[in-house]
Amino acid sequence: MAKATHLECSLCKRSYAPDEVQHLCSCGGPLWVRYDLDAIRTAWHRDKVREGPNSMWRYGPVLPPADASVVTLGEGMTPLIRTRRLGARLGAQNLWVKDEGLNPTGSFKARGLSCAVSMAVELGVRKLAIPSAGNAASALAAYAAAAGLQAHIFMPRDVPQANYIECQAFGAVVTLVDGLISDCAKLVAEGAARHGWYDVSTLKEPYRIEGKKTMGYEVAEQLGWQLPDAIFYPTGGGVGMIGMWKAFDEMQALGWIGGPRPKMIAVQVEGCRPVVRAFERGQARSEFWENASTVAAGLRVPKPLGDFLILEAVRASGGTALAVSDGELLDAGIQLAREEGIFAAPEGAACVAALEKLLASGFLKPAERIVIYNTGAGLKYLEAYATRFPRTGAGEQDKLGGLITPR
């Protein structure tokens, strides 16, 4: 791996070789991929970025795999959409939505899994495993299929149907678990020890965060290398926020950006808000959230491994953390669709509901430039939105996927 100089523990700063399979540091801290940014700064100017591919791989010099190892389905460079009608209603004059639902497999998870699977190819790994609330499983299954690798998926039994069918269609080995993503993670750890699987759990390997950090590079590029004043991010595992914060550090070291960082705003749900509770209590770490429940599957993470990194980014940026209800996020998602033509995942819709609260409280000002990250496509959450649009017509029980079955 020529581009990375080393891997570094986010807690104790211990270094590891970049060309060997690594997971967590011996102290339990997630590992960062580090680069010689001084050398990269000399050889790669931000004006050259536009010469790269129309995908996240335009930022290849600060991504770990060699070009020959890259497994891509065209992820990244998602649109940044000015949402004037929504902004006018809420009182935000400069409001944007970064629509990650247009990635392969319909979510931002494509970025992280493209990078992780590419590194698996480079490091000679053949069997991968992941616990997932849904979209990460779909993305791993797709990229593993594209690379010809095995994918072992562990998901809660009540995972959205779209994710389950995707994983099966891609040929993954799927295990449905009676429990939450935390229960799935335990089974993956046991299987990794027994079968030699490469555990691709959130932050338990160094490379998913590298793919997700490209959301930070993209928003800077799309706004003319000026960062927004505030970023709303739906926070389950929180790797997207952690990755963007890393991207801002790297871009500053490269001389590409300057000035203040965006206020990072972590959005959770009332039925699972461990990060919000820790933020409100002034804690550095979160505590396990018992009986987690929400229609936003990606936010049902009882205790993120990277909770301390999320909280550091929120506090260092002068941001905040808040939760909304399932009812509020579903209503906000429908309103976003009707006003802007964006059908957002419930996780992204939660940010719209949260924005309304922070504008009303005065935490955010009308003139500030605000970016909401919609992390997935609403079409992957039809069960959640169906609670607002029940189908009760005669004969509906005889239809499947819009097709009338033989009678």
VENLIN-V241298 format. One line per field, one symbol per residue. phi: phi as a letter, one per 30 degrees, with the letter a starting at -180 (. if undefined). psi: psi as a letter, one per 30 degrees, with the letter a starting at -180 (. if undefined). burial: b if it has 16 or more other ideal C-beta (glycine too) atoms within 10 Angstrom, else e. Layout:
# VENLIN-V241298
phi->???
psi->???
burial->???
This chain:
# VENLIN-V241298
phi->.ddddacbddccidcbddcbdbbddddjddccdcbdddddddcbcdddedddddadddcedcbdddedcdcbbjdjhddccdcdddddddjcdbcbbccddcdeiiaddedddddddeddddcidcbcbacadldddeddedddddcicdbccbbedcdeeedddeddddiddcbccdlcddddddddddddddcidddceeidbdcdddddddddddddddciicdddbbcbdccdidddeddddddedddddidbbidddddcdcbcddabddddddddiddbccecdhdaaddedccbdaddcedddddddddcidababbdedddddddddddddbicccdedddeddddeedddddidccedddbbcccdaddddbddddddcbdcbddiddccbiicddec
psi->jfekelkkkfdfgkklkfglklcllfffklkkkklifeeeeefjlfffeffaliafgfgefgkelleffkjkgglahlkjkkieeeeeefhjfiklkjjffglkgglffeeefeeeeeeeeeggkfklkkkkfdeeeeeeeeeeeffhlkkjkjlkfgkkeeeeeeeeefgljkkkkiaafeeeeeeeeeeeeefgljjgljgflffeeeefffeeeeeeefghhkllfkkkkkjdfgeeeeeeeeeeeeeeefgflaallkjkjkkalefiheeeeeeefgkflllkjkhkklfiefgijfjkegeeeeeeeeeffgalklllleeeeeeeeeeeeeffgjjlleeeeeeeeeeeefeefgekkefkjkkkjjflkfffheeeffffikjglkgffgkjgfkklk.
burial->bebbebbbbbeeeeebebeeebbbbeeebbbbbbbebeeeeeebebeebeeeeebbbbbbbbbbbeeebbbbbebbbbebbebeebbeebebebbbbbbbbbbbbbbbbbbbbbbbbbbbbbbebebbbbbbbbbbbbbbbbbbbebebbbbbbbbebbbebbbebbeebebebbebeebbbebbebbbebbeeeebbbbbbbbbbbbbbbbbbbbbbbbbbeeeebbbbbbbbbbbbbbbbbbbbbbebbeebebbeeebbbbbbbbbebbbbbbebbeeeeeebeebeebebbbbbbbbbbbbbbbbbbbbbeebebbbbbbebebbbbbbbbbeebbebbbbbbbbbbbbbbbebbeeeebeeebbbbbbbbbbbebbeebbeeeeeeeeeeeeeeeeeeeeee
